[in-house]
Amino acid sequence: MKGKIIYKMVPLHPSVIILVGVVHVINIAEAIKHLLDRYEPDAVALELDSARLYALLHPEAVSDERGPLIARLLARLERNIAGKYGTTVGGEMLTAYEEALRRGIRVLLVDRPIGETLRRLRAVPLREKLKLYANLIAYPLLPGKKRTVGSMLGSVDTALEEFRREFPGYHRVLVEERNAYIASRIADGEKYGTVMAFIGDAHIPGLKGLLPGAEVIRLSEVLKLRKGYNDMSKSGVCNERD
């Protein structure tokens, strides 16, 4: 009598994580579509929680005049910059969400709940809070050359390190703690297969250390795809691996 044949399930492709650095104030919709075409992920992870996704889907139902002062100042600053570039804040997340739904791709919301993050900000020292408030209020008054998006994006990692030095409390809550939370949620999504995560570029350096082996596409490369390319292999996309 012949032995029973045991079939082993073999995935169509290995589980992998692709970290894509994005920015909330520039229209990168075409780049997002090209990346989804190129990688065909099994899941799309977004730097959102359910409350922030709802706000993007129903902007008329959400008021930026509520909540802590820091949140209102940051929201006002983002709207100001986004308006100069003909887009809306969070447009890239909305594009990724809608494209994933259209393609039948699972969507994962991987950011820490905004309420928890705001609660944690209460522990930031008052002196540090006042210093950041002053910086945010003064930003629109800076000379145009010093406050262009291009200048900010040209040295994201340098700016992040400066933020860590100047505002250690905010950096801990807004960057370090959220990086740990986001990394855990993305790693959990690997059970579905390939995960493409669209995350603010400032989080990418920290996430690379927490998710070793993940492929990385930084914002500087994403921006090269904005006008659209028919052949991704010739588009200059550079994938980093640890």
N, C-alpha and C positions, 0 to 999 in steps of 0.2 A: 504494500500500500504506500502510495506516494505521500510524502509529508505535505502538510498544509503550507501553501505559499502565503507569505506575509508581505503585504505591500507597504512600503514606507512612504509617507507623504513628504514630497520634496517641494519646497516653496519655489514659485516661478522665478524669484529673485531674492537675494539675501536681504535681511532687514538692515536698513541703513537710515541714518538721520542726516538731513541736509538743513543747515542753518543759513537762512537768507537774511542779510541785514537790510532793513528798510528804514524809511523816514516818514513821519506822519504829515509832512507839510509840502511834499512834492508829488506830482502825479506820476506814478510809476506803474500804472495799470497795464500797459503793453508789456513791460518787463515781467510782471507777474504771470501774465498769460503765456509768455514764451517759456518761462521756467516750468510751469505746469505741463506744457506740451513736451518739453525736453525730458523731464524726469518721470512723469505719470505716477505721482505718489499714491499710496494707498490711503494716506491720511494727511490732512493739512492742519497744522497747529498754528494758532493765532495768539498774539500777545494781547489777549482780551479776557475779561471775565464776563459772566452773563449780563451784568448791569451795563458794562460799557458797550457790549454788542447791542443791547436794547437801545441805548442812546444813539448809536450809529444808524440803526434801522428806523428809529422814531425820533428824529431830532426835534420835532415840534413839541414833543412831550417832556423834554428835558430843559432845565434852566441852569445856565452857568452862574447865575447870581446867587445860587445856594451853595452851601458847603464851606469848608475852611478857606481862609484868604489865600493861602498858597495855591490851592487847587484853582481858584478863580483867576489868580494872576497868571498861572501857567497856561490855562485855557485861553485867556485873552491874548497872550503872547503867541501861542500856536495859531490862533485864528488870524492874527495880524500877518504872520509870515506866510501862511497858506494862501491868504487872499492875494498877496503879491505874486504868487506863482499860479494863480488861476485854479486852485483846487480847494478842497475842504479837508479839515483835520480828520485823520483816520480814513481817508479815502482808499488808501492802499489795503487796509484791513477789510474794508467793505468789498473791494474788488476781489480779494482772495476768497472771502466767504461766499460771495455770489458765484464765482467761478467754480469753486469746489462743489457747491450744490448743483450747479448746472451739469457738471461732469459726473455727478454721483459719487464724489469723494467724501469720505468721512471727515467731519470738522471737529477739532479738539480745541477747547478754550483753555489755555494753559497758564494764564496770569493769575496771581493771587487776587482774591476779591478786593475791589477798590476800598470797601469799607474797612477791611482789616489793615490795609496799607495806610489809610488816613488815620486810623486809630494809633498805629505805631508811630506816626509822625509827631504825636503829642509829646513823646519823650525827647524830641530834639531840643537842645538847650535854647533858651530864649534869645541869647545873643546871636546864635547862629541863624535863628529864624529871622531876626531883624536885618541881619546882613544880607540874607537871600532876598528878602522883600525889597530892600533898597536896590539891589542889583536888577531885579525884575522890573521895578518901576522905572529905573533909569535907562533900561535897554532901548526903548523906542527913541530916546533922545540922543543916542550915540550917532556919530557921523555915519552916513550910508555905507561907506567902504568898510567900516568896522563891524557892521551887522548884516552883511550879506549871507545868504544861506551857503553860497559857495565857500566862503571863508570858514564857516562853521564845519562844513562837511570835509574840508580839506585835511583836517587833523582831529578826527573824532576821538581817537585814542589819547592824544595829547590833552584835549579838552576834558576828557573823562578823568584823567589823572589829576588835572588841575582842580576839577570839581571835588575829587576825593580829598585833596589837601585842604581846600578852602572850606568845604562843607562836609566834614566826616560823618556827622549824624544823618544828614540827608542821604549821603552816598550809601551808608549802611542800610537804611530802610528802603530807599528807592532802587538801589542797584544790587547790593550784595544779597540781601534777604530775598528779593524777588528772583534773582538769578538762581538761587538754590531751589526755590519753589518751582520756577519754570522748567529747570533742568529735570527735576523729578517727574513732572507731568509729561514732558516730551519723551523721556526714557520709558515711561509707562505705555506710551502710545506705540512703541516698537512692536507690541504684540499684534498690531494690525498690519505690519509690514513696513514699507518705506514711509517715513514721515518727513514732510517738507515743512519746516517751521519758519514763519515770517515774524521776525523779531526786530525791535528797534536796534539799530546798529551799535549803539552804546553798550548793549548787553552782550554782544557777540564775544568780546575778549574773555569775559568771565565764564560764559557758557562753554567755550572751547575747552577750558580746563575741567569743567564739570562733566562734559560729554566727550571724553577722548575718543578719537576715531571718527567723529562726525565730520562730514564734508562742510565746508564753509564758503559762502559766496558773500563777500563784503559789499556794502552799499556802493562803493566806488565802481564796482563791476556791474551792479544792478543798474546804475544810472546810464551805463553805456547801451543798455537795451531799450531805452525809452522810445526811440524812434521805430523800433521793430526790426527784426532780422529774420530772414527765412531759414538760415542755417545757423543753429546755435553753435556748432563746432567752429564756425568762422567768426563768431561774434566777439571773441576776446574774453569770454567768461573764464575766470581763473578760480579753480577750486583749491582750497587749502586743506591739508590734512595734517594732523599732529603726528 
